[in-house]
Amino acid sequence: MQPLDLQVPRELMIALGPDLVLMGGAMILLIWAAWRPDSAAHQRAVALGSIIVAAATGVLVWMYLVKGYTATVGPVAVDNFRWMADLIILTGTIFAIALAREDNDRQGVGVAESHVLILLASAGMMLLVAARDLMILFIAVELMSIAVYALAGLNRRSARAAEGALKYFLLGAFSSAFLLYGIALLYGATGTVNLGEIAYRLLASGDVGTSPMFLAGIGLMLVGFGFKVAAVPFHMWAPDVYDGAPSPITAYMAATVKAAAFGAFLRVWIEAFPGAYDSWHTALSAVAIVTMIAGNAVGLAQKNLKRLLAYSSIGHAGYLLVAIASASLPGASAMLFYLFVYTLATFGAFAVIVAVSKKDSNVVMIEDLAGLWATRPWLAVSMAVIMLSLLGFPIFGGAGFVAKWYVLQVALQARLPQTLLAIVLVLTTVISAGYYLHVLVVMFMRSPADKANDAPPASPLTRLVLAVSVAGILILGVYPNWFQRVAAKGFPQVEEASIEGFQRMLERIGRR
């Protein structure tokens, strides 16, 4: 009997270098967090250590990106798409920990391990966007989800947080079951869980892509990913969870978790399912349309600022689904740019929420911002830039306008133009102006209410997160080209292995 070879290939260790640094740092910090009793000073020290670990991981990812590390084979992707997605995830990680460092004390959440949970969730997200094997993808989803479930219910004194966390856990368990069952059916239909091999077998045999087992598998995968990105009709958890969780964690779920889920969503669909385009395109387009309409329409009725941002997040999920539905490699770079801008805007908005939140209160109504221009003008101006960016308003919206413009270009210039999706995107953007501009009206045109805006001064880290977010939005609005050029070199394995077959398939569908 041959002994098992348990040695990990050196190439795989190098490919997982940033992930191992983040996980190793998280393990060390977890021991440190548990070593001493909970205290405000200890919680802040663990937060600082977590920021350092995330920043060091970001430096390593940047080195991989600059050196141009790529590979076309293997269960773990090594390409620019992964490195750019990792930088977005790590940016959100640092922002979330920075906001939580002071907000935890204000809201009475003194658990130092919360920062380590953010690192562990981010490690799962980095593995998720790197997975080129469906089993690795499922493991990454669970690593991310379990940590985020705990983060959602971090404030154990809040009934709203407990309700949201329980709902998130139960629905998340169902979505994981859908995802796993979908993976099992895809394996039964194709005989493999490797994304590249699935694509090859779909292109080699047209019967595989139309078999009932394959169609059921891809449908269940769509349900699983739909939950993770809060797409309609799988969005019912998002408003309650976003409202109940601590504000920094809500920002982390709304931006960073969404970025990782969309990164994995696009990789699976671009790498594994190009040969089944006509099987999934209609369903995905329908989900995108319903998500854009429902997210923005229901957002108009919101009075709670966090719930408004929850429905805004749902609407933006619909816009990002347009990039995936275009089924093109430029769609990948447009989606990355959109995710980065959305991350900056979301964390900027929640930095304002943290800055105006009162002690022991996690609820911020839109009316609480009344007269903010008169009492805290720098917060009002920053929030205005963020709201206009989320709206996609030209000039003052900065990078938000450029991001939506890129998605529109991708939809209209795809080999099979997505004209309907582009029209719905524009119309729902107009609808969203109703609630984004309402926030500006309240801040600049209403008088301050009694005891309004009497929250304690924002911490230096909160102000820094807000300043970086606003500066990033404005700078990327003027100079977006570098990001686009790097992100465009996303999928060497698709370009070298299956893109010709993908193009032939699209031409065949176009002729029909």
BARO-112340 format. One line per 8 residues: number of its first residue (from 1); their letters; for each residue x, y, z of C-alpha. Coordinates in nm, 2 decimals, decimal comma. Each point is the difference from the previous one (the first is absolute). Example, Ala and Ser with C-alpha at 12.3 -4.5 7.8 and 13.67 -1.06 7.14 Angstrom:
BEGIN
1) AS) 1,23:-0,45:0,78 ~ 0,14:0,34:-0,07
***
This chain:
BEGIN
1) MQPLDLQV) 0,00:0,00:0,00 ~ 0,14:0,33:-0,11 ~ 0,04:0,27:0,28 ~ -0,20:0,32:-0,05 ~ 0,20:0,30:-0,13 ~ -0,11:0,28:0,24 ~ 0,25:0,25:-0,13 ~ -0,14:0,32:-0,13
9) PRELMIAL) 0,15:0,11:-0,33 ~ 0,23:0,31:0,03 ~ -0,19:0,17:-0,28 ~ -0,33:-0,03:0,19 ~ 0,17:0,14:0,32 ~ 0,12:0,30:-0,20 ~ -0,34:0,05:-0,16 ~ -0,17:0,00:0,35
17) GPDLVLMG) 0,27:0,22:0,15 ~ -0,22:0,30:0,08 ~ -0,28:-0,22:0,13 ~ 0,24:-0,19:0,23 ~ 0,14:0,33:0,13 ~ -0,35:0,13:0,09 ~ -0,11:-0,33:0,16 ~ 0,33:-0,04:0,19
25) GAMILLIW) -0,03:0,36:0,13 ~ -0,36:-0,06:0,10 ~ 0,09:-0,31:0,20 ~ 0,27:0,18:0,19 ~ -0,23:0,29:0,08 ~ -0,28:-0,24:0,11 ~ 0,24:-0,14:0,26 ~ 0,09:0,35:0,11
33) AAWRPDSA) -0,36:0,11:0,01 ~ -0,09:-0,29:0,23 ~ 0,31:0,03:0,22 ~ -0,12:0,30:0,20 ~ -0,34:0,11:0,14 ~ -0,21:0,22:-0,22 ~ 0,07:0,37:0,04 ~ -0,03:0,30:-0,22
41) AHQRAVAL) 0,38:0,04:-0,03 ~ 0,05:-0,37:-0,09 ~ -0,28:0,02:-0,26 ~ 0,17:0,30:-0,17 ~ 0,34:-0,17:0,01 ~ -0,14:-0,31:-0,17 ~ -0,17:0,22:-0,26 ~ 0,33:0,18:-0,07
49) GSIIVAAA) 0,18:-0,34:-0,04 ~ -0,28:-0,12:-0,24 ~ 0,04:0,31:-0,21 ~ 0,38:-0,06:-0,02 ~ -0,06:-0,37:-0,10 ~ -0,25:0,11:-0,27 ~ 0,24:0,27:-0,13 ~ 0,29:-0,24:-0,01
57) TGVLVWMY) -0,21:-0,24:-0,20 ~ -0,10:0,28:-0,24 ~ 0,37:0,08:-0,05 ~ 0,07:-0,36:-0,10 ~ -0,30:0,00:-0,24 ~ 0,13:0,32:-0,15 ~ 0,34:-0,16:-0,05 ~ -0,16:-0,30:-0,18
65) LVKGYTAT) -0,20:0,24:-0,22 ~ 0,30:0,22:-0,09 ~ 0,21:-0,31:-0,08 ~ -0,28:-0,13:-0,22 ~ -0,03:-0,34:0,15 ~ -0,25:-0,21:-0,22 ~ -0,08:-0,36:-0,06 ~ -0,24:-0,17:-0,24
73) VGPVAVDN) -0,04:-0,33:0,18 ~ -0,06:-0,12:0,36 ~ -0,28:0,00:0,25 ~ 0,09:0,35:0,13 ~ 0,00:0,30:-0,24 ~ 0,31:0,21:-0,04 ~ -0,10:0,30:-0,21 ~ -0,06:0,38:0,02
81) FRWMADLI) -0,37:-0,05:0,06 ~ 0,08:-0,18:0,33 ~ 0,26:0,25:0,11 ~ -0,23:0,30:-0,07 ~ -0,29:-0,17:0,18 ~ 0,23:-0,07:0,29 ~ 0,10:0,37:0,02 ~ -0,37:0,10:0,01
89) ILTGTIFA) -0,07:-0,26:0,27 ~ 0,30:0,11:0,21 ~ -0,10:0,37:-0,04 ~ -0,34:-0,08:0,14 ~ 0,16:-0,21:0,28 ~ 0,22:0,29:0,12 ~ -0,29:0,25:-0,02 ~ -0,23:-0,23:0,20
97) IALAREDN) 0,25:-0,06:0,27 ~ 0,08:0,37:0,02 ~ -0,36:0,10:0,03 ~ -0,07:-0,28:0,26 ~ 0,30:0,10:0,22 ~ -0,18:0,29:0,15 ~ -0,36:-0,08:-0,08 ~ 0,02:-0,33:0,20
105) DRQGVGVA) 0,07:0,20:0,32 ~ -0,28:0,25:-0,08 ~ -0,26:-0,28:-0,06 ~ 0,12:-0,21:0,30 ~ 0,16:-0,28:-0,22 ~ 0,33:-0,07:0,18 ~ 0,09:-0,34:-0,17 ~ 0,35:0,02:-0,13
113) ESHVLILL) -0,05:-0,32:-0,20 ~ -0,24:0,19:-0,23 ~ 0,30:0,14:-0,19 ~ 0,15:-0,34:-0,04 ~ -0,34:-0,13:-0,14 ~ 0,02:0,28:-0,27 ~ 0,35:-0,13:-0,09 ~ -0,12:-0,36:-0,02
121) ASAGMMLL) -0,30:0,10:-0,21 ~ 0,23:0,19:-0,23 ~ 0,22:-0,31:-0,03 ~ -0,30:-0,19:-0,12 ~ -0,08:0,27:-0,25 ~ 0,35:0,00:-0,14 ~ -0,02:-0,37:-0,05 ~ -0,34:0,03:-0,15
129) VAARDLMI) 0,11:0,23:-0,28 ~ 0,30:-0,22:-0,07 ~ -0,19:-0,33:-0,02 ~ 0,01:-0,18:-0,33 ~ -0,14:-0,31:0,15 ~ -0,36:-0,02:0,12 ~ 0,09:-0,19:0,32 ~ 0,26:0,26:0,10
137) LFIAVELM) -0,27:0,26:-0,08 ~ -0,24:-0,16:0,24 ~ 0,26:-0,02:0,28 ~ 0,08:0,37:-0,05 ~ -0,37:0,09:0,01 ~ -0,04:-0,18:0,34 ~ 0,31:0,16:0,14 ~ -0,13:0,34:-0,09
145) SIAVYALA) -0,36:-0,06:0,10 ~ 0,06:-0,15:0,35 ~ 0,21:0,30:0,10 ~ -0,25:0,25:-0,14 ~ -0,29:-0,18:0,18 ~ 0,17:0,07:0,33 ~ 0,09:0,36:-0,10 ~ -0,37:0,07:-0,09
153) GLNRRSAR) -0,11:-0,08:0,36 ~ 0,30:0,16:0,17 ~ -0,21:0,23:0,21 ~ -0,16:-0,25:0,24 ~ -0,19:0,27:0,18 ~ -0,21:0,08:-0,31 ~ -0,31:-0,19:-0,09 ~ 0,02:0,14:-0,35
161) AAEGALKY) 0,35:-0,14:-0,04 ~ -0,10:-0,34:0,13 ~ -0,30:-0,02:-0,23 ~ 0,21:0,11:-0,30 ~ 0,28:-0,25:0,08 ~ -0,24:-0,29:0,04 ~ -0,18:0,08:-0,33 ~ 0,34:0,03:-0,17
169) FLLGAFSS) 0,12:-0,33:0,14 ~ -0,31:-0,20:-0,09 ~ -0,03:0,14:-0,35 ~ 0,37:-0,02:-0,05 ~ -0,01:-0,37:0,09 ~ -0,27:-0,06:-0,26 ~ 0,20:0,19:-0,26 ~ 0,31:-0,21:0,07
177) AFLLYGIA) -0,21:-0,31:-0,04 ~ -0,12:0,12:-0,34 ~ 0,36:0,08:-0,10 ~ 0,13:-0,34:0,11 ~ -0,28:-0,19:-0,17 ~ 0,06:0,20:-0,31 ~ 0,37:-0,10:0,01 ~ -0,10:-0,36:0,04
185) LLYGATGT) -0,23:0,01:-0,30 ~ 0,26:0,18:-0,22 ~ 0,26:-0,27:0,10 ~ -0,26:-0,27:-0,10 ~ -0,06:0,17:-0,34 ~ 0,36:0,08:-0,09 ~ 0,21:-0,24:0,21 ~ 0,22:0,28:0,14
193) VNLGEIAY) 0,00:0,29:0,24 ~ 0,29:0,19:-0,17 ~ -0,13:0,32:-0,17 ~ 0,22:-0,04:-0,30 ~ -0,09:-0,36:-0,05 ~ -0,37:0,08:0,03 ~ 0,04:0,26:-0,28 ~ 0,19:-0,24:-0,22
201) RLLASGDV) -0,26:-0,28:0,03 ~ -0,28:0,25:-0,07 ~ 0,17:0,12:-0,32 ~ 0,10:-0,36:-0,10 ~ -0,35:-0,14:0,04 ~ -0,32:0,20:-0,06 ~ -0,21:-0,26:0,18 ~ 0,15:0,07:0,34
209) GTSPMFLA) -0,11:0,36:0,01 ~ -0,37:-0,10:-0,07 ~ -0,03:-0,30:0,23 ~ -0,25:0,04:0,28 ~ 0,26:-0,08:0,27 ~ 0,23:0,28:-0,13 ~ -0,29:0,25:-0,02 ~ -0,11:-0,08:0,35
217) GIGLMLVG) 0,35:0,03:0,13 ~ 0,06:0,34:-0,16 ~ -0,34:0,12:0,13 ~ 0,09:-0,10:0,36 ~ 0,33:0,17:-0,04 ~ -0,18:0,32:-0,11 ~ -0,22:-0,02:0,31 ~ 0,30:-0,05:0,23
225) FGFKVAAV) 0,19:0,30:-0,15 ~ -0,32:0,20:-0,01 ~ -0,03:-0,02:0,38 ~ 0,37:0,10:0,05 ~ -0,04:0,31:-0,22 ~ -0,35:0,09:0,13 ~ -0,16:-0,02:-0,34 ~ -0,38:-0,01:-0,02
233) PFHMWAPD) -0,19:-0,22:0,09 ~ 0,28:-0,13:0,23 ~ 0,05:0,33:0,18 ~ -0,25:-0,03:0,28 ~ 0,27:-0,03:0,27 ~ 0,19:0,32:-0,10 ~ -0,21:0,29:0,15 ~ -0,04:-0,16:0,34
241) VYDGAPSP) 0,36:-0,12:0,03 ~ 0,14:0,33:-0,12 ~ -0,23:0,19:0,24 ~ 0,08:-0,22:0,31 ~ 0,38:-0,05:-0,04 ~ 0,25:0,26:0,13 ~ 0,05:0,27:-0,27 ~ 0,37:-0,10:-0,08
249) ITAYMAAT) -0,11:-0,36:-0,05 ~ -0,30:0,11:-0,21 ~ 0,24:0,19:-0,23 ~ 0,23:-0,30:-0,01 ~ -0,29:-0,23:-0,11 ~ -0,15:0,25:-0,24 ~ 0,34:0,06:-0,18 ~ 0,27:-0,25:0,07
257) VKAAAFGA) -0,21:-0,32:0,02 ~ -0,19:0,11:-0,31 ~ 0,34:0,07:-0,18 ~ 0,12:-0,35:0,08 ~ -0,32:-0,17:-0,10 ~ -0,02:0,19:-0,33 ~ 0,37:-0,09:-0,07 ~ -0,07:-0,37:0,04
265) FLRVWIEA) -0,34:0,03:-0,18 ~ 0,17:0,15:-0,31 ~ 0,30:-0,24:0,00 ~ -0,23:-0,30:0,01 ~ -0,23:0,13:-0,28 ~ 0,29:0,13:-0,22 ~ 0,23:-0,30:0,04 ~ -0,24:-0,29:0,04
273) FPGAYDSW) -0,32:0,08:-0,18 ~ 0,07:0,19:-0,32 ~ -0,11:-0,30:-0,20 ~ -0,34:0,00:0,17 ~ -0,07:0,37:-0,07 ~ -0,34:-0,05:-0,15 ~ -0,10:-0,22:0,30 ~ 0,07:0,25:0,28
281) HTALSAVA) -0,01:0,35:-0,17 ~ -0,38:0,04:0,01 ~ -0,03:-0,09:0,36 ~ 0,29:0,22:0,11 ~ -0,13:0,29:-0,20 ~ -0,34:-0,04:0,16 ~ 0,15:0,00:0,35 ~ 0,20:0,31:-0,09
289) IVTMIAGN) -0,31:0,19:-0,12 ~ -0,21:-0,09:0,30 ~ 0,29:0,09:0,24 ~ 0,05:0,34:-0,16 ~ -0,37:0,09:0,01 ~ -0,08:-0,14:0,35 ~ 0,31:0,13:0,17 ~ -0,05:0,36:-0,12
297) AVGLAQKN) -0,38:0,01:0,02 ~ -0,01:-0,13:0,36 ~ 0,29:0,23:0,09 ~ -0,23:0,30:-0,06 ~ -0,21:-0,09:0,30 ~ 0,28:-0,03:0,26 ~ 0,04:0,24:0,29 ~ 0,27:-0,19:0,18
305) LKRLLAYS) 0,34:0,09:-0,15 ~ 0,15:-0,35:0,04 ~ -0,31:-0,16:-0,16 ~ 0,02:0,25:-0,28 ~ 0,36:-0,10:-0,07 ~ -0,10:-0,37:0,02 ~ -0,25:0,05:-0,29 ~ 0,26:0,21:-0,17
313) SIGHAGYL) 0,23:-0,30:0,03 ~ -0,26:-0,22:-0,16 ~ -0,04:0,24:-0,29 ~ 0,37:0,01:-0,06 ~ 0,01:-0,38:0,00 ~ -0,23:0,02:-0,30 ~ 0,24:0,23:-0,18 ~ 0,28:-0,23:0,06
321) LVAIASAS) -0,20:-0,30:-0,13 ~ -0,02:0,20:-0,33 ~ 0,38:-0,03:-0,03 ~ -0,02:-0,38:0,06 ~ -0,29:-0,04:-0,25 ~ 0,21:0,17:-0,27 ~ 0,22:-0,31:0,01 ~ 0,31:0,19:-0,11
329) LPGASAML) 0,35:0,04:0,13 ~ -0,04:0,38:0,00 ~ -0,29:-0,06:0,24 ~ 0,24:-0,14:0,25 ~ 0,21:0,32:0,01 ~ -0,31:0,22:0,01 ~ -0,13:-0,20:0,29 ~ 0,32:0,03:0,20
337) FYLFVYTL) 0,01:0,37:-0,05 ~ -0,37:0,03:0,10 ~ 0,07:-0,21:0,31 ~ 0,29:0,21:0,11 ~ -0,19:0,32:-0,04 ~ -0,30:-0,15:0,18 ~ 0,22:-0,11:0,28 ~ 0,14:0,35:0,05
345) ATFGAFAV) -0,35:0,15:-0,01 ~ -0,16:-0,25:0,23 ~ 0,27:0,03:0,27 ~ -0,01:0,38:-0,04 ~ -0,38:0,00:0,06 ~ 0,03:-0,22:0,31 ~ 0,29:0,21:0,13 ~ -0,25:0,29:0,00
353) IVAVSKKD) -0,25:-0,22:0,18 ~ 0,26:-0,09:0,26 ~ 0,09:0,36:0,04 ~ -0,37:0,11:0,07 ~ -0,10:-0,30:0,20 ~ -0,08:0,06:0,37 ~ 0,14:-0,21:0,28 ~ -0,18:-0,34:0,04
361) SNVVMIED) -0,20:0,06:-0,31 ~ 0,03:-0,18:-0,33 ~ -0,29:0,17:-0,18 ~ 0,05:0,30:-0,22 ~ -0,31:0,15:-0,17 ~ 0,03:0,22:-0,31 ~ -0,15:0,28:0,20 ~ 0,28:-0,02:0,25
369) LAGLWATR) 0,22:0,16:-0,27 ~ -0,23:0,31:-0,01 ~ 0,21:0,32:-0,02 ~ 0,33:-0,20:0,00 ~ 0,14:0,27:-0,23 ~ -0,05:0,26:0,27 ~ 0,15:-0,20:0,29 ~ 0,26:-0,23:-0,16
377) PWLAVSMA) 0,06:0,13:-0,35 ~ 0,30:-0,23:-0,08 ~ -0,23:-0,30:0,07 ~ -0,28:0,14:-0,22 ~ 0,24:0,06:-0,30 ~ 0,15:-0,34:0,03 ~ -0,34:-0,17:0,02 ~ -0,11:0,20:-0,30
385) VIMLSLLG) 0,29:-0,12:-0,21 ~ -0,07:-0,36:0,11 ~ -0,37:0,02:-0,08 ~ 0,06:0,15:-0,34 ~ 0,26:-0,27:-0,07 ~ -0,24:-0,28:0,09 ~ -0,25:0,18:-0,23 ~ 0,25:0,01:-0,28
393) FPIFGGAG) -0,03:0,38:-0,04 ~ 0,25:0,16:-0,24 ~ 0,28:0,22:0,13 ~ -0,09:0,02:0,37 ~ -0,07:-0,37:0,01 ~ 0,36:-0,07:-0,10 ~ 0,08:-0,36:-0,06 ~ -0,36:-0,12:0,05
401) FVAKWYVL) -0,10:0,15:-0,34 ~ 0,31:-0,16:-0,17 ~ -0,08:-0,34:0,15 ~ -0,36:0,00:-0,13 ~ 0,12:0,13:-0,34 ~ 0,25:-0,29:-0,02 ~ -0,28:-0,25:0,08 ~ -0,23:0,16:-0,26
409) QVALQARL) 0,28:-0,02:-0,26 ~ 0,06:-0,37:0,07 ~ -0,37:-0,07:-0,03 ~ -0,05:0,18:-0,33 ~ 0,34:-0,10:-0,16 ~ -0,03:-0,37:0,09 ~ 0,01:-0,25:-0,29 ~ -0,37:-0,04:0,07
417) PQTLLAIV) -0,11:0,35:0,12 ~ -0,20:0,01:0,32 ~ -0,22:0,29:-0,11 ~ -0,29:-0,08:0,24 ~ 0,23:-0,03:0,30 ~ 0,16:0,34:-0,09 ~ -0,34:0,17:-0,03 ~ -0,11:-0,14:0,34
425) LVLTTVIS) 0,33:0,11:0,16 ~ -0,05:0,36:-0,12 ~ -0,37:0,01:0,11 ~ 0,06:-0,14:0,34 ~ 0,29:0,24:0,05 ~ -0,24:0,28:-0,05 ~ -0,24:-0,16:0,25 ~ 0,29:-0,02:0,26
433) AGYYLHVL) 0,04:0,37:-0,02 ~ -0,32:0,03:0,21 ~ 0,17:-0,13:0,31 ~ 0,36:0,10:-0,05 ~ -0,09:0,36:-0,07 ~ -0,25:0,00:0,29 ~ 0,30:-0,05:0,24 ~ 0,16:0,31:-0,15
441) VVMFMRSP) -0,32:0,20:0,04 ~ -0,02:-0,10:0,37 ~ 0,36:0,09:0,06 ~ 0,01:0,34:-0,18 ~ -0,36:0,13:0,00 ~ -0,14:-0,10:0,33 ~ 0,05:0,17:0,34 ~ 0,18:-0,20:0,27
449) ADKANDAP) -0,25:-0,17:0,23 ~ 0,02:0,03:0,38 ~ 0,30:-0,19:0,13 ~ 0,09:-0,10:-0,36 ~ 0,35:-0,09:-0,09 ~ 0,11:0,00:0,37 ~ 0,20:-0,32:-0,04 ~ 0,35:0,00:0,14
457) PASPLTRL) 0,27:0,11:-0,24 ~ 0,11:-0,25:-0,26 ~ 0,32:-0,19:0,08 ~ 0,32:0,07:-0,20 ~ -0,02:-0,34:-0,17 ~ -0,37:0,06:-0,10 ~ 0,10:0,34:-0,15 ~ 0,29:-0,17:-0,18
465) VLAVSVAG) -0,22:-0,27:-0,16 ~ -0,25:0,27:-0,11 ~ 0,28:0,22:-0,14 ~ 0,16:-0,29:-0,19 ~ -0,34:-0,11:-0,14 ~ -0,09:0,34:-0,13 ~ 0,34:0,07:-0,14 ~ 0,01:-0,34:-0,17
473) ILILGVYP) -0,34:0,07:-0,16 ~ 0,10:0,34:-0,13 ~ 0,34:-0,12:-0,13 ~ -0,13:-0,31:-0,17 ~ -0,26:0,21:-0,17 ~ 0,27:0,20:-0,17 ~ 0,27:-0,27:-0,04 ~ -0,17:-0,34:-0,04
481) NWFQRVAA) 0,22:-0,12:-0,28 ~ 0,28:-0,17:0,20 ~ -0,24:-0,21:0,19 ~ -0,18:-0,11:-0,32 ~ 0,32:-0,09:-0,18 ~ 0,12:-0,22:0,29 ~ -0,34:-0,16:0,05 ~ -0,04:-0,07:-0,37
489) KGFPQVEE) 0,28:-0,26:0,01 ~ -0,22:-0,22:0,21 ~ -0,04:-0,35:-0,12 ~ 0,31:-0,14:-0,18 ~ -0,14:-0,35:0,04 ~ -0,32:0,09:-0,18 ~ 0,19:0,20:-0,27 ~ 0,24:-0,29:-0,07
497) ASIEGFQR) -0,22:-0,30:0,05 ~ -0,36:0,05:-0,08 ~ -0,07:0,36:-0,13 ~ 0,01:-0,11:-0,37 ~ -0,26:-0,27:0,07 ~ -0,20:0,26:0,20 ~ 0,01:0,24:-0,30 ~ -0,11:-0,27:-0,24
505) MLERIGRR) -0,29:-0,09:0,22 ~ -0,12:0,36:0,03 ~ 0,02:0,04:-0,38 ~ -0,20:-0,32:-0,04 ~ -0,27:0,14:0,24 ~ 0,01:0,33:-0,18 ~ -0,07:-0,16:-0,33 ~ -0,31:-0,18:0,15
***
